[in-house]
Structures are given as C-alpha cells and as structure tokens.
C-alpha cells in the first residue's frame, strides 16, 4: 500500500466514524488494532486515547501529539466518506491529525526494525481536545512522567492558509479559552403588579450591555481579545416579571493579565446588578485552556524541518484567537505547535474550521509526516 493510499484509507474511515470528546471508544479501538498489527507497544491511561512508544538510539525522547475527537456538527459535504452519524463530524481536521501521526508511527516502526530510529519517540493519540481538556487529563494521570520528554510537537490543519505553507510563531500562537456563565435570580410577579417583582430580565439587559463594553473601556486597545456573548435568556411566561436569567460566553486572550482584568470586571458587573436591581447574581468561570506558548529554543528545528521539505514558513505577527489544549503540554516539556495550510481553491477546500463543509486533500497528511520525521532526525543536530 502506498502512503497516499494509507492516509486516504485511514483518514476517510475516521472521518466516517466521528466521536465526540471522551466518547472516542471506537476510534481508540481502531488505533489499538493498528498498533497491535504493527507490533508497537502502547498503553491506555484514560478510557479513550492511546500513548504509544518506541525506543531509539539516544537518550533523547521526542513526543508528537494528535487529537482524535470530533464536533457536534452535521456534515454538509457531498462525499462518499461523509460522516455516518448525524450531528457528529470531524469539522476541525482531527481525523487528519490522527492519520498523519499513524503514518509517522509506521515510518518509525520501520526505522526501529532496521535499528535506525535516532531517538526514543512517544506518540500521543489524545482524546477530548474540543471539550474536556484531554491534554490536561493525560498530564494529571502522570502517564507521561516516565518518558522524560525533551520536546513535544503538534500540528493543526488551517484552511485559511494555502497548501504547502505552515504558520509558526515563537511564544504565544493561540489564545487562552475560558468560559463564563452569569446566573440571575429575581422575584416573579404578575405583570399587572410588576413593581412587586425583581426583574431578572432588567438585570440581564444591564449585564449584556456591560459585558459588551469590557473590551472597549477596560482593556488595552492595542491588544487582541474576544469577550464573546454566546447565549442568554430570561423569563418564564408572557405576562410575568422574569424571575430567572442566564448568560454564557467565552473569553479569548493571549495575555493572562487581560484575562484577570476581564474576570475582575465581570465580578464588578455582578455587584452592580445586585445593587441596581436587587437580584441575586453570580458569575462562574470554567477552567479554560491557557495560551499555547511555543518555546523559541525549538524554532531552529521547526524551521529547518519545514525548509528541508520546501514548505513555506509564515511567521504570524500575532497569535490566533483560537483555544487549543496542546497548551497544557508545556507543563512537561518544551513544546512547539504549528498550523499547516490546507486551502486549495481549485478543489474547493476553502471552508473554515468548525464548519460543516471542512475538507482537505490527504496529500497534506504525508507532508505532516515528512515534517515529523525530519524533526526527529534533526533534533540536537541543528546549529543554534
């Protein structure tokens, strides 16, 4: 089987059988059988996902991560390999990330069998990137502690960048992602006696206005942040004063001081809602993803590997405002994350991430495996 046949077969199978975060049981079994057939040792520290390992010819250990989960999106692509499950789709390209790492495992096993694998290699097929923080779960399980990883690499497909180009950036390359939720409790009354109630709806209008002004009035105008209002509601019936209100959204920033400022301002908004409208109000923050921070010491390996395979290097001036849980791996080793272009206007592969039309050419996955392999061979050999 040629490499293009390999990546096409596996990627399209995974694409047809998407599973949501922490539900990737069949995907895990599929990967497990692949590793068994290849005779590559592995373990399953969580209910889903796999860590595989091969011993190389040095004391160094290099890790590579692919995420395996899909999104609750209904696919609209008219292709033979479209998702077989309604409202579940690999709309973020994780089927491609997984397949590229599978190809790299296959190449490394061949090198291992020939006694030519230059370093120890850890292959992380990680669950729950989209929700659940699978990277953090793996780290907290201590499953990676014994490997003493020297460097860890990851990629993400990027449909806004042309095929053959790769976006890199030292330091922050993606934003932190933190969810917030406001809960409002007032007192209901009949509309005929509305002055006897305490309107959660009135308080919600105030909160909506104040949250929408945080970026404009309370943060540095030169910084890129998103304080997004995603969903809100209030009230129970057409002729009663609303007794309950709710608001939720997400915060995206790559500056943790800005995140702190946003959270403090939201706490002040809570107090103002209570003071002005005599309602009970609280805001809760879900533990989010920190910014993905690339270690500048690894840049030379990344750039050399991309240049070696004649892939165009694009250095972003500012981070993307996506959230990405690869960010957690920096706790255990120097890390570097890049975005690999998949845009192809000729083939109409132009739809963005998290859309029901996302698609790409599987040849890109071979380029990712090429990049991974060169990273392995040039680690500790590229001149500073």
Backbone torsions as a table, in degrees:
resi	resn	phi	psi	omega
1	UNK	NA	128.1	177.9
2	UNK	-71.9	165.9	-179.1
3	UNK	-67.1	-35.4	178.7
4	UNK	-68.7	-35.2	174.8
5	UNK	-65.7	-40.1	179.6
6	UNK	-60.4	-54.0	-175.5
7	UNK	-68.8	-34.2	178.8
8	UNK	-65.7	-46.4	-178.7
9	UNK	-61.5	-50.2	-175.4
10	UNK	-72.5	-42.6	-179.7
11	UNK	-62.4	-41.3	-176.8
12	UNK	-73.2	-32.6	173.5
13	UNK	-62.6	-49.0	179.9
14	UNK	-61.7	-37.8	-179.7
15	UNK	-64.4	-36.4	-179.9
16	UNK	-73.3	-19.5	-173.7
17	UNK	-125.7	63.7	-177.7
18	UNK	-75.4	148.8	175.8
19	UNK	-137.1	143.2	-176.5
20	UNK	-77.7	171.3	-176.8
21	UNK	-55.1	131.5	179.8
22	UNK	66.0	11.1	174.0
23	UNK	-118.6	18.2	-170.4
24	UNK	-84.5	49.6	-174.9
25	UNK	-71.1	-46.5	179.4
26	UNK	-68.8	-37.8	176.6
27	UNK	-60.7	-42.6	178.5
28	UNK	-63.4	-42.6	178.5
29	UNK	-63.8	-37.9	178.4
30	UNK	-62.2	-45.8	178.6
31	UNK	-67.3	-37.5	179.2
32	UNK	-61.3	-44.6	179.8
33	UNK	-65.6	-37.9	176.4
34	UNK	-58.7	-44.4	-178.6
35	UNK	-71.4	-36.7	176.5
36	UNK	-62.2	-47.5	-179.8
37	UNK	-61.6	-33.0	-178.2
38	UNK	-86.5	-9.8	-178.2
39	UNK	60.9	46.7	174.9
40	UNK	-107.0	125.2	-179.7
41	UNK	-67.1	147.1	-177.5
42	UNK	-154.5	169.6	172.9
43	UNK	-146.0	161.8	-179.8
44	UNK	-123.6	88.2	-177.8
45	UNK	-71.9	-21.7	176.8
46	UNK	-118.0	175.2	-179.6
47	UNK	-65.8	-29.8	175.8
48	UNK	-129.5	158.1	-177.0
49	UNK	90.7	161.3	-174.1
50	UNK	-144.9	143.8	168.6
51	UNK	-116.3	122.1	177.2
52	UNK	-111.6	161.5	-172.1
53	UNK	-152.5	138.0	172.4
54	UNK	-131.6	139.1	179.1
55	UNK	-87.4	132.1	179.5
56	UNK	-108.6	-161.9	-170.5
57	UNK	-103.2	19.7	176.9
58	UNK	-140.7	-178.6	177.7
59	UNK	-88.7	-2.2	-178.0
60	UNK	-86.4	148.8	176.7
61	UNK	-127.3	122.5	179.5
62	UNK	-113.3	133.1	-178.4
63	UNK	-114.0	150.1	178.1
64	UNK	-134.4	138.7	-176.3
65	UNK	-122.6	136.9	169.3
66	UNK	-127.2	140.1	175.3
67	UNK	-93.3	148.4	-169.4
68	UNK	-119.6	-2.2	-173.3
69	UNK	-92.3	162.0	-179.2
70	UNK	-114.0	-173.4	-175.3
71	UNK	-120.2	155.6	176.2
72	UNK	-80.6	66.2	-177.8
73	UNK	-127.4	139.4	179.1
74	UNK	-88.3	120.9	-174.7
75	UNK	-69.8	139.6	178.0
76	UNK	-115.2	1.9	177.8
77	UNK	-70.2	133.9	176.6
78	UNK	-95.5	76.9	-179.1
79	UNK	-131.4	157.3	-177.1
80	UNK	-64.6	-24.2	-176.3
81	UNK	-105.3	25.0	179.2
82	UNK	-62.4	160.9	-178.3
83	UNK	-55.6	135.3	178.3
84	UNK	-89.3	0.3	-178.7
85	UNK	-120.3	122.1	178.6
86	UNK	-59.2	139.4	174.5
87	UNK	63.1	23.9	169.8
88	UNK	-137.6	131.9	-175.8
89	UNK	-156.9	145.1	169.6
90	UNK	-80.0	75.6	-176.2
91	UNK	-93.1	7.3	177.6
92	UNK	-123.2	5.7	174.6
93	UNK	83.3	12.1	-178.3
94	UNK	-67.3	-24.7	173.7
95	UNK	-61.9	-35.9	177.0
96	UNK	-71.9	-43.2	177.9
97	UNK	-58.1	-44.8	-178.6
98	UNK	-63.8	-44.6	-177.9
99	UNK	-66.4	-40.5	178.3
100	UNK	-61.4	-40.0	178.4
101	UNK	-69.5	-34.7	175.4
102	UNK	-60.5	-43.7	178.2
103	UNK	-62.5	-40.8	178.8
104	UNK	-65.1	-39.2	174.7
105	UNK	-57.6	-45.5	-179.3
106	UNK	-60.7	-43.0	178.3
107	UNK	-65.0	-42.4	-178.5
108	UNK	-65.9	-36.2	178.2
109	UNK	-64.2	-38.0	176.7
110	UNK	-63.5	-44.1	176.7
111	UNK	-62.4	-40.4	178.4
112	UNK	-61.8	-45.6	-179.5
113	UNK	-63.0	-29.1	179.8
114	UNK	-90.2	-0.6	-178.4
115	UNK	72.7	24.9	-174.3
116	UNK	-116.7	9.0	-179.8
117	UNK	-72.8	115.2	-168.6
118	UNK	-69.5	-33.4	-177.9
119	UNK	-138.0	164.5	169.2
120	UNK	-63.1	144.4	-178.7
121	UNK	-130.8	132.5	174.0
122	UNK	-111.7	129.2	-179.9
123	UNK	-112.3	116.8	-175.7
124	UNK	-107.5	111.0	172.7
125	UNK	-98.7	95.5	-165.7
126	UNK	-95.2	132.9	174.6
127	UNK	-82.0	167.7	161.7
128	UNK	56.0	50.0	172.3
129	UNK	-78.6	-37.8	-174.6
130	UNK	-67.5	-39.0	175.8
131	UNK	-154.6	138.0	-179.7
132	UNK	110.8	-13.3	177.1
133	UNK	57.8	56.5	-177.1
134	UNK	-57.3	-34.8	178.2
135	UNK	-61.7	-44.2	179.3
136	UNK	-65.3	-37.8	177.6
137	UNK	-62.7	-42.4	178.4
138	UNK	-62.9	-44.0	-179.2
139	UNK	-63.9	-42.9	179.7
140	UNK	-68.0	-22.2	176.4
141	UNK	-75.0	-12.0	-179.1
142	UNK	64.7	17.5	-179.7
143	UNK	-67.4	-22.7	-177.1
144	UNK	-95.5	-8.2	-173.5
145	UNK	-59.1	-40.4	-172.9
146	UNK	-70.7	-13.3	-175.6
147	UNK	-85.1	-17.3	179.9
148	UNK	48.8	62.6	-173.5
149	UNK	-71.3	132.2	178.1
150	UNK	-87.5	-32.5	-179.6
151	UNK	-158.1	147.2	177.5
152	UNK	-132.3	136.3	-175.6
153	UNK	-123.0	149.8	175.4
154	UNK	-149.0	161.1	178.5
155	UNK	-135.7	162.3	170.7
156	UNK	-142.4	135.6	175.3
157	UNK	-67.4	149.8	-176.7
158	UNK	-139.8	103.1	-176.7
159	UNK	-73.8	-5.5	176.6
160	UNK	-94.2	3.2	178.9
161	UNK	-120.9	137.5	-175.9
162	UNK	-64.7	148.2	172.6
163	UNK	-51.8	140.7	178.9
164	UNK	91.5	-7.4	178.1
165	UNK	-113.2	150.1	-179.1
166	UNK	-134.5	131.5	179.8
167	UNK	-93.5	128.7	178.1
168	UNK	-127.8	165.6	172.9
169	UNK	-169.3	129.2	171.9
170	UNK	-69.9	157.1	-179.6
171	UNK	63.5	-137.7	-173.8
172	UNK	-70.1	128.5	174.4
173	UNK	-118.6	-22.2	170.8
174	UNK	-132.8	165.1	-174.4
175	UNK	-89.0	165.7	166.6
176	UNK	-72.8	153.3	178.5
177	UNK	-131.6	115.2	-178.0
178	UNK	-130.1	128.7	177.9
179	UNK	-89.9	144.5	175.6
180	UNK	-129.3	152.2	179.5
181	UNK	-144.3	126.3	174.7
182	UNK	-99.2	133.5	176.5
183	UNK	-119.6	124.8	-175.9
184	UNK	-121.5	133.2	175.6
185	UNK	-129.6	120.0	175.5
186	UNK	-113.7	-146.4	176.2
187	UNK	-135.0	132.5	-178.1
188	UNK	-82.0	155.4	171.2
189	UNK	-158.7	163.0	176.4
190	UNK	-66.9	146.9	-179.0
191	UNK	-59.5	-27.5	178.4
192	UNK	-67.8	-22.8	178.5
193	UNK	-125.0	46.7	-171.9
194	UNK	-60.7	-26.3	-179.3
195	UNK	-67.6	-14.7	178.4
196	UNK	-84.7	-11.0	179.8
197	UNK	-94.5	172.9	173.3
198	UNK	-126.1	105.1	-165.4
199	UNK	-79.6	113.8	172.0
200	UNK	-67.6	-25.7	178.2
201	UNK	-67.8	-42.8	177.7
202	UNK	-63.3	-42.8	178.2
203	UNK	-63.6	-38.6	-179.8
204	UNK	-64.3	-40.4	177.3
205	UNK	-59.2	-42.3	178.1
206	UNK	-62.1	-46.1	-178.2
207	UNK	-63.8	-42.2	178.3
208	UNK	-57.3	-45.6	-179.1
209	UNK	-64.0	-45.2	-176.2
210	UNK	-69.2	-40.7	179.0
211	UNK	-63.6	-39.9	-177.6
212	UNK	-68.6	-14.9	-178.9
213	UNK	-101.5	-0.4	-177.8
214	UNK	-59.2	-48.6	-178.2
215	UNK	-60.6	-40.4	-174.1
216	UNK	-72.2	-38.5	-169.6
217	UNK	-111.7	-12.0	-171.3
218	UNK	-125.5	3.1	-179.8
219	UNK	-130.3	155.7	177.3
220	UNK	-59.3	125.6	-177.1
221	UNK	-65.8	-18.1	179.5
222	UNK	-85.4	-11.0	-179.2
223	UNK	-90.3	144.4	176.0
224	UNK	-92.4	117.6	175.9
225	UNK	-138.9	156.7	172.1
226	UNK	-127.5	124.1	169.2
227	UNK	-116.0	94.0	-168.2
228	UNK	-98.7	132.1	173.2
229	UNK	-96.4	115.2	-173.1
230	UNK	-99.0	-37.5	-173.9
231	UNK	-157.9	140.1	175.7
232	UNK	-154.5	155.5	175.7
233	UNK	-161.6	161.2	176.0
234	UNK	-156.8	151.4	171.8
235	UNK	96.6	161.4	-175.7
236	UNK	-125.0	-33.4	-175.9
237	UNK	-148.3	162.4	-173.8
238	UNK	-69.0	-23.9	-173.3
239	UNK	-120.4	29.3	177.2
240	UNK	-131.4	154.3	173.3
241	UNK	-71.2	128.6	-178.2
242	UNK	-59.3	129.7	178.9
243	UNK	-99.3	-17.8	-178.7
244	UNK	-134.0	143.9	176.1
245	UNK	-140.3	157.7	-175.6
246	UNK	-150.9	142.2	178.0
247	UNK	-145.9	134.7	177.0
248	UNK	-139.7	154.0	178.9
249	UNK	-170.9	-169.4	-177.5
250	UNK	-133.5	148.6	177.5
251	UNK	-112.7	129.3	176.4
252	UNK	-124.3	121.2	177.5
253	UNK	-155.3	150.6	175.9
254	UNK	-105.4	5.3	177.4
255	UNK	-115.9	114.8	-174.9
256	UNK	-68.1	-23.6	173.8
257	UNK	-67.3	-37.4	176.3
258	UNK	-65.5	-40.8	177.7
259	UNK	-59.3	-44.4	178.6
260	UNK	-61.6	-41.4	179.4
261	UNK	-63.7	-40.5	179.0
262	UNK	-63.6	-46.0	-179.0
263	UNK	-64.4	-39.7	178.2
264	UNK	-65.2	-39.4	179.2
265	UNK	-66.5	-37.6	177.7
266	UNK	-65.0	-36.4	175.7
267	UNK	-64.2	-38.3	176.3
268	UNK	-65.0	-37.4	178.1
269	UNK	-63.2	-39.8	175.8
270	UNK	-57.0	-48.4	-178.8
271	UNK	-63.5	-39.3	-179.6
272	UNK	-66.5	-38.0	178.3
273	UNK	-62.9	-40.4	178.2
274	UNK	-65.1	-44.6	-177.5
275	UNK	-66.8	-44.1	-174.0
276	UNK	-77.7	-35.2	-169.7
277	UNK	-120.5	0.8	176.3
278	UNK	57.3	36.0	176.8
279	UNK	-106.7	162.1	170.9
280	UNK	-88.0	133.0	-175.9
281	UNK	-147.7	141.0	173.1
282	UNK	-146.2	155.5	174.7
283	UNK	-122.0	136.4	179.1
284	UNK	-120.8	142.0	179.3
285	UNK	-114.4	128.6	175.6
286	UNK	-84.4	140.4	178.1
287	UNK	-57.5	119.6	-174.6
288	UNK	-103.1	-170.0	176.8
289	UNK	-93.3	132.4	174.3
290	UNK	-71.4	170.1	175.1
291	UNK	-61.1	145.8	171.9
292	UNK	-81.1	118.0	-174.6
293	UNK	-113.3	119.1	179.6
294	UNK	-88.4	133.9	-179.4
295	UNK	-78.6	118.8	-179.0
296	UNK	-58.6	-25.0	-179.7
297	UNK	-65.8	-21.2	-179.6
298	UNK	-91.9	-8.2	-174.2
299	UNK	-59.0	-40.4	-177.1
300	UNK	-59.9	-36.1	178.3
301	UNK	-70.0	-40.6	-179.4
302	UNK	-64.3	-50.2	-177.3
303	UNK	-64.2	-43.6	179.6
304	UNK	-61.7	-41.1	-178.9
305	UNK	-65.8	-41.3	178.8
306	UNK	-68.8	-43.0	177.5
307	UNK	-63.0	-38.6	-179.5
308	UNK	-57.4	-36.0	-179.4
309	UNK	-101.2	18.3	174.7
310	UNK	54.5	42.0	174.5
311	UNK	-99.5	131.2	-176.6
312	UNK	-68.6	128.1	179.7
313	UNK	-95.9	123.5	175.8
314	UNK	-115.1	123.0	178.5
315	UNK	-99.5	113.4	178.4
316	UNK	-71.1	137.8	176.7
317	UNK	-73.6	-35.3	-179.4
318	UNK	-128.5	157.4	179.2
319	UNK	-69.0	156.9	166.1
320	UNK	-71.6	153.7	177.4
321	UNK	-97.0	24.1	169.2
322	UNK	-74.9	155.6	166.9
323	UNK	-96.3	148.2	-175.7
324	UNK	-154.9	122.5	-175.0
325	UNK	-83.6	2.4	166.9
326	UNK	-57.1	-22.8	-179.5
327	UNK	-53.7	-30.2	-177.0
328	UNK	-68.9	-26.4	-174.4
329	UNK	-66.1	-18.1	177.6
330	UNK	-62.8	-17.9	176.2
331	UNK	-65.6	-26.7	-172.6
332	UNK	-111.6	-16.4	-177.4
333	UNK	-167.7	157.3	169.4
334	UNK	-56.1	138.2	-172.2
335	UNK	-133.7	153.4	175.3
336	UNK	-146.9	129.6	-174.5
337	UNK	-125.6	134.8	-178.7
338	UNK	-131.8	161.7	176.3
339	UNK	-111.6	123.1	-175.6
340	UNK	-100.0	122.9	-176.7
341	UNK	-65.6	136.5	177.4
342	UNK	-127.9	3.7	-176.3
343	UNK	-68.4	130.8	178.4
344	UNK	-144.0	97.5	-176.2
345	UNK	-63.3	-35.8	-178.3
346	UNK	-61.5	-37.8	-179.3
347	UNK	-96.8	5.7	178.1
348	UNK	64.2	30.4	173.4
349	UNK	-92.1	78.8	-172.3
350	UNK	-129.4	-7.6	-175.8
351	UNK	-73.6	146.9	-173.9
352	UNK	-77.6	172.7	175.4
353	UNK	-63.1	147.0	178.9
354	UNK	63.8	29.6	174.2
355	UNK	-115.9	155.6	-177.3
356	UNK	-74.8	-0.4	179.1
357	UNK	-112.4	7.4	-177.8
358	UNK	-58.1	134.0	176.1
359	UNK	-162.2	163.9	-179.4
360	UNK	-160.6	167.2	179.5
361	UNK	-83.8	129.1	-176.8
362	UNK	-65.4	-15.4	176.2
363	UNK	-58.2	-29.4	178.7
364	UNK	-58.8	-33.4	-176.1
365	UNK	-68.1	-31.7	175.0
366	UNK	-67.2	-38.2	177.5
367	UNK	-63.4	-36.5	177.5
368	UNK	-65.0	-44.0	177.5
369	UNK	-63.2	-37.2	175.4
370	UNK	-59.1	-46.5	179.4
371	UNK	-60.8	-46.2	178.7
372	UNK	-58.6	-44.2	-176.2
373	UNK	-66.6	-41.4	179.4
374	UNK	-66.3	-37.3	174.9
375	UNK	-57.0	-40.6	-179.0
376	UNK	-65.3	-43.2	-177.1
377	UNK	-76.5	-28.3	-176.0
378	UNK	-96.2	-0.8	-179.6
379	UNK	-62.4	129.2	179.3
380	UNK	71.6	10.6	179.9
381	UNK	-120.0	-19.0	179.8
382	UNK	-76.3	134.2	179.8
383	UNK	-70.7	138.7	179.6
384	UNK	-65.0	NA	NA
